[in-house]
Amino acid sequence: MSLACLACKQNNVKSVRRYRLDTRYGHDVFGDAWLHQCGACGLGLVQVAPRANPQALAEYYVRDYRKGGLYGSDVADANKFPKDNLFYYNRRQSIAELVSPHIGKANPEILDIGAGFGHILHAFGQQHPRSRRLAIEFSDICVQHLTSLGVQVFTQPVEDVLPRMEHRFDVIVLSHVFEHLLDPRGILDLIHASLAPDGLLYIEVPNIPAESLLRYPDHVWAPRFDEPHITFFSALTLRQMLTSASFEPLFCDTAGAEYTNISWLRFHLPHWRWFLQGLIPLPLFHWLRRQKFTQAIRVPERVESFYQYGGFRIWIRSISRKKTKL
């Protein structure tokens, strides 16, 4: 197979294992995909091949990605925002707490690419009330939610939106978006051109180092499946890709709850939480999630592990400053 590395563009990759699919929609988009690791550039970057069709992938995110209440869509409620989903609320608060000390302006312009329901923009707004906040988002339910909050939303691909914008941003955010991009290195170049001098780029991705791909790292808040991720990062590969794109990493470390390595057998058994949840009819489950008497089993208003760093944790967080290209 002739497959170019997404980082160095050389054709020296080797197969690692089959791509782990999760949904029937994913089968339509990714088909019989495998994970491959680059052996040429020293990064050892891992990516999926064959590549998904760009149009099919875009439609997947618009229509299918949040179907059936996935990824917080069942509790998205502008009237209860930002505490409608305490998992997102916790994570976004910890992100704003990490990034805000690096923002030097009182009125920064902030763009969230793949903004979801807007929890990150809200958290930054609390830290910087005079900021201007914009979003790029595909998902219909998220666009409706963001619009109801008064956020200006662009629904076109980032490759189309960024070149048309005349002003430059002080902060650009990609939280759990970078690993979904077909051309992450190319997007870094677009972002570099769209940042103001000394502008900041925040990227958060799942922590999937190459050595873990043949093992079974597991956590209730981390996916067991690869779908729909396209590129898989360690803190080292993320840092080196940022450096290669003329960014200066100010911070790059693992974050959040710690993974547990489990056996092959346990990996193929369901999470009991998700298994029992699947036995409940979906409308009833959504109703239960909104009731006060289920509050005790929900995510609390502050999860301390979201503010902890280092070790074998489920995410990688990075803050990078734009450097002038020579």
C-alpha positions as CSV (number, residue, x, y, z in Angstrom):
1,M,0.0,0.0,0.0
2,S,1.2,3.5,-0.9
3,L,0.3,5.6,2.2
4,A,1.9,8.9,3.1
5,C,2.6,9.8,6.7
6,L,0.4,12.7,7.8
7,A,3.4,14.3,9.5
8,C,6.4,13.8,7.2
9,K,4.6,12.8,3.9
10,Q,6.9,9.9,3.3
11,N,5.6,6.5,2.2
12,N,7.1,4.3,4.9
13,V,4.3,3.0,7.1
14,K,3.5,-0.4,8.6
15,S,0.3,-1.9,9.7
16,V,-0.4,-2.2,13.4
17,R,-3.9,-3.8,13.8
18,R,-7.4,-3.5,12.5
19,Y,-9.4,-0.3,13.2
20,R,-11.9,-0.8,16.0
21,L,-15.3,0.3,14.9
22,D,-18.1,1.2,17.2
23,T,-21.3,2.0,15.3
24,R,-23.0,0.9,12.1
25,Y,-22.5,4.4,10.8
26,G,-18.8,4.0,11.3
27,H,-18.8,0.8,9.2
28,D,-20.2,2.8,6.3
29,V,-17.5,5.6,6.7
30,F,-14.4,3.6,7.6
31,G,-15.1,0.2,6.2
32,D,-12.2,-2.4,6.5
33,A,-9.7,0.1,7.9
34,W,-6.4,-0.6,9.6
35,L,-4.1,1.4,11.8
36,H,-0.6,2.2,10.4
37,Q,2.5,3.6,12.0
38,C,5.2,5.7,10.2
39,G,8.7,4.3,10.2
40,A,10.4,7.2,8.4
41,C,10.2,10.4,10.3
42,G,11.0,9.4,13.9
43,L,7.6,10.5,15.1
44,G,6.1,7.0,14.8
45,L,2.8,8.7,14.1
46,V,-0.2,6.3,13.9
47,Q,-3.0,6.9,11.4
48,V,-5.9,5.0,9.8
49,A,-6.0,3.7,6.3
50,P,-7.7,3.5,3.8
51,R,-8.8,7.1,4.4
52,A,-12.4,8.0,4.8
53,N,-14.1,9.8,1.9
54,P,-14.2,13.5,2.9
55,Q,-17.9,14.0,2.0
56,A,-19.0,10.8,3.8
57,L,-17.0,11.9,6.9
58,A,-18.5,15.3,6.8
59,E,-22.0,13.8,6.6
60,Y,-21.2,11.5,9.5
61,Y,-20.5,14.4,11.8
62,V,-23.5,16.4,10.7
63,R,-26.1,13.5,10.9
64,D,-24.7,10.5,12.8
65,Y,-22.0,11.5,15.3
66,R,-24.4,12.5,18.1
67,K,-27.4,10.3,17.2
68,G,-29.2,8.4,20.0
69,G,-28.1,10.9,22.7
70,L,-24.3,10.3,22.1
71,Y,-21.8,12.8,23.4
72,G,-24.2,14.7,25.6
73,S,-26.8,15.5,23.0
74,D,-29.6,14.1,25.2
75,V,-29.0,16.6,28.1
76,A,-28.1,19.7,26.0
77,D,-30.3,22.4,27.5
78,A,-29.7,26.1,27.0
79,N,-31.9,26.8,30.1
80,K,-29.5,24.8,32.3
81,F,-26.3,25.6,30.4
82,P,-23.4,25.4,31.3
83,K,-24.3,22.8,33.9
84,D,-26.6,20.8,31.7
85,N,-23.7,18.3,31.2
86,L,-21.4,18.3,34.2
87,F,-18.7,16.2,32.4
88,Y,-18.3,18.9,29.7
89,Y,-18.6,21.6,32.4
90,N,-15.8,20.0,34.5
91,R,-13.5,19.5,31.6
92,R,-14.0,22.9,30.1
93,Q,-13.5,24.7,33.4
94,S,-10.2,22.9,33.9
95,I,-9.1,23.8,30.4
96,A,-9.9,27.5,30.9
97,E,-8.0,27.4,34.2
98,L,-5.0,26.0,32.5
99,V,-4.9,28.3,29.4
100,S,-6.1,31.7,30.7
101,P,-2.8,32.6,32.5
102,H,-1.1,32.5,29.1
103,I,-3.6,35.0,27.5
104,G,-2.1,38.5,27.7
105,K,-5.1,40.5,26.5
106,A,-8.2,41.5,28.4
107,N,-10.4,41.3,25.3
108,P,-9.0,38.3,23.3
109,E,-10.7,37.0,20.2
110,I,-11.3,33.3,20.6
111,L,-12.3,30.7,18.0
112,D,-13.3,27.2,19.0
113,I,-13.0,24.8,16.1
114,G,-15.5,21.9,16.7
115,A,-17.1,23.8,19.6
116,G,-19.7,21.2,20.5
117,F,-22.2,22.7,22.8
118,G,-20.1,25.7,23.7
119,H,-18.8,24.8,27.2
120,I,-15.2,25.9,26.4
121,L,-16.3,29.2,25.0
122,H,-18.4,29.8,28.1
123,A,-15.5,28.9,30.4
124,F,-13.2,31.3,28.6
125,G,-16.0,34.0,28.8
126,Q,-16.0,33.7,32.6
127,Q,-12.3,34.2,32.7
128,H,-12.4,37.0,30.0
129,P,-15.8,38.7,30.0
130,R,-14.7,41.2,27.3
131,S,-13.6,38.5,24.9
132,R,-15.2,37.9,21.5
133,R,-16.0,34.3,21.0
134,L,-16.8,32.4,17.7
135,A,-17.3,28.8,16.7
136,I,-16.9,26.4,13.8
137,E,-19.3,23.5,14.2
138,F,-21.1,20.9,12.0
139,S,-23.5,19.0,14.2
140,D,-27.0,20.3,13.8
141,I,-28.0,19.9,17.4
142,C,-24.8,21.7,18.5
143,V,-25.3,24.6,16.0
144,Q,-28.9,25.0,17.4
145,H,-27.6,25.1,21.0
146,L,-24.7,27.5,20.2
147,T,-27.0,29.8,18.3
148,S,-29.5,29.8,21.3
149,L,-26.5,31.0,23.4
150,G,-25.8,33.9,21.1
151,V,-22.5,32.4,19.7
152,Q,-21.7,33.2,16.0
153,V,-21.3,29.9,14.3
154,F,-19.7,29.0,11.0
155,T,-20.9,25.6,9.6
156,Q,-18.5,25.3,6.7
157,P,-15.3,23.2,6.9
158,V,-12.4,24.9,8.7
159,E,-10.4,24.8,5.4
160,D,-13.0,27.1,3.9
161,V,-13.7,29.4,6.9
162,L,-10.2,30.3,8.0
163,P,-8.8,31.7,4.7
164,R,-11.9,34.0,4.4
165,M,-11.5,35.6,7.8
166,E,-9.7,38.9,7.6
167,H,-9.0,39.4,11.4
168,R,-6.6,37.3,13.4
169,F,-7.4,35.4,16.6
170,D,-5.7,35.6,19.9
171,V,-6.7,32.0,20.9
172,I,-7.8,29.1,18.7
173,V,-9.1,25.9,20.4
174,L,-9.3,22.4,19.1
175,S,-10.5,20.2,21.9
176,H,-11.0,16.6,20.8
177,V,-11.0,17.7,17.2
178,F,-7.4,17.4,16.0
179,E,-7.5,13.6,16.0
180,H,-10.6,13.7,13.7
181,L,-9.0,15.7,10.9
182,L,-8.0,14.2,7.5
183,D,-5.0,16.6,7.2
184,P,-4.0,17.7,10.7
185,R,-0.6,19.1,9.5
186,G,-2.3,21.2,6.8
187,I,-4.8,22.5,9.4
188,L,-1.9,23.6,11.6
189,D,-0.6,25.8,8.7
190,L,-4.1,27.4,8.3
191,I,-4.3,28.0,12.0
192,H,-0.8,29.5,12.1
193,A,-1.9,32.1,9.4
194,S,-5.1,32.8,11.3
195,L,-3.5,33.6,14.7
196,A,-2.4,37.1,15.7
197,P,1.3,37.6,16.5
198,D,2.0,35.6,19.7
199,G,-1.4,34.0,19.4
200,L,-2.1,30.8,21.3
201,L,-3.2,27.4,20.1
202,Y,-4.8,25.0,22.5
203,I,-5.1,21.3,21.4
204,E,-6.5,18.5,23.5
205,V,-6.5,14.9,22.1
206,P,-6.9,11.4,23.5
207,N,-3.7,10.0,24.9
208,I,-3.1,7.0,22.6
209,P,0.7,6.3,22.4
210,A,1.7,3.8,19.8
211,E,2.9,1.3,22.4
212,S,-0.7,1.1,23.8
213,L,-2.4,0.2,20.6
214,L,-1.8,-3.6,21.1
215,R,-2.7,-3.4,24.7
216,Y,-6.1,-2.5,26.2
217,P,-6.0,0.9,28.1
218,D,-9.4,1.5,29.6
219,H,-11.4,4.1,31.6
220,V,-15.1,4.8,31.8
221,W,-14.5,8.3,30.3
222,A,-12.3,7.1,27.5
223,P,-13.4,5.2,24.4
224,R,-12.6,1.6,23.9
225,F,-12.9,2.0,20.1
226,D,-10.9,3.9,17.5
227,E,-13.9,5.3,15.6
228,P,-14.0,8.0,14.5
229,H,-10.4,9.0,15.2
230,I,-8.0,9.3,12.2
231,T,-4.7,10.1,13.9
232,F,-3.4,8.8,17.3
233,F,-1.0,10.9,19.4
234,S,1.3,10.6,22.3
235,A,2.6,13.7,24.1
236,L,5.8,13.4,22.1
237,T,4.2,13.1,18.7
238,L,1.8,16.0,19.3
239,R,4.7,18.2,20.6
240,Q,6.9,17.4,17.6
241,M,4.1,18.0,15.1
242,L,3.4,21.4,16.6
243,T,7.1,22.3,16.5
244,S,7.3,21.3,12.9
245,A,4.5,23.7,12.1
246,S,6.3,26.7,13.7
247,F,4.5,26.6,17.0
248,E,6.3,26.9,20.3
249,P,4.8,24.4,22.8
250,L,4.5,26.1,26.2
251,F,2.8,23.1,27.8
252,C,2.2,19.5,26.6
253,D,1.3,16.8,29.1
254,T,-1.2,14.1,29.8
255,A,-4.3,15.1,31.8
256,G,-7.4,13.8,33.4
257,A,-8.2,10.4,34.9
258,E,-5.7,7.6,34.7
259,Y,-6.0,4.7,32.3
260,T,-6.1,1.2,33.6
261,N,-4.6,-1.6,31.5
262,I,-7.0,-4.5,31.2
263,S,-6.9,-7.9,29.6
264,W,-8.1,-8.8,26.1
265,L,-11.1,-10.6,27.6
266,R,-12.2,-7.7,29.7
267,F,-11.8,-5.4,26.7
268,H,-14.3,-7.4,24.7
269,L,-16.8,-7.4,27.6
270,P,-18.9,-4.3,27.9
271,H,-18.5,-1.6,30.5
272,W,-21.1,-2.6,33.0
273,R,-22.4,0.9,33.2
274,W,-22.9,1.1,29.5
275,F,-24.3,-2.4,29.3
276,L,-26.9,-1.8,32.0
277,Q,-27.7,1.6,30.4
278,G,-28.4,-0.2,27.1
279,L,-31.0,-2.3,28.7
280,I,-33.1,0.8,29.5
281,P,-35.3,2.1,26.6
282,L,-33.6,5.3,25.3
283,P,-36.5,7.7,26.0
284,L,-36.7,6.4,29.6
285,F,-32.9,6.7,30.0
286,H,-33.0,10.3,28.8
287,W,-35.8,11.1,31.2
288,L,-34.0,9.5,34.1
289,R,-30.8,11.6,33.4
290,R,-32.8,14.8,33.8
291,Q,-34.4,13.9,37.2
292,K,-33.1,15.1,40.5
293,F,-33.1,11.7,42.2
294,T,-30.4,10.4,39.7
295,Q,-28.1,13.3,40.6
296,A,-26.1,11.2,43.1
297,I,-24.8,8.9,40.3
298,R,-23.9,11.7,37.9
299,V,-20.6,13.5,37.4
300,P,-20.0,15.9,40.3
301,E,-19.6,19.6,39.8
302,R,-15.8,19.3,40.2
303,V,-13.8,16.3,39.3
304,E,-10.3,16.7,40.7
305,S,-8.6,14.3,38.3
306,F,-9.5,16.8,35.4
307,Y,-7.0,19.2,37.0
308,Q,-4.2,16.6,37.3
309,Y,-1.3,16.0,34.9
310,G,1.4,13.5,34.2
311,G,1.5,9.7,33.9
312,F,-0.7,7.4,31.9
313,R,-3.8,9.6,31.7
314,I,-6.6,9.6,29.2
315,W,-6.0,13.0,27.5
316,I,-3.1,15.1,26.2
317,R,-3.4,18.9,26.7
318,S,-1.1,21.4,24.9
319,I,-0.7,25.1,24.8
320,S,1.4,26.5,21.9
321,R,2.4,30.0,20.9
322,K,2.7,31.0,17.3
323,K,6.2,31.6,16.1
324,T,7.1,33.7,13.0
325,K,8.0,31.4,10.1
326,L,11.5,31.9,8.6
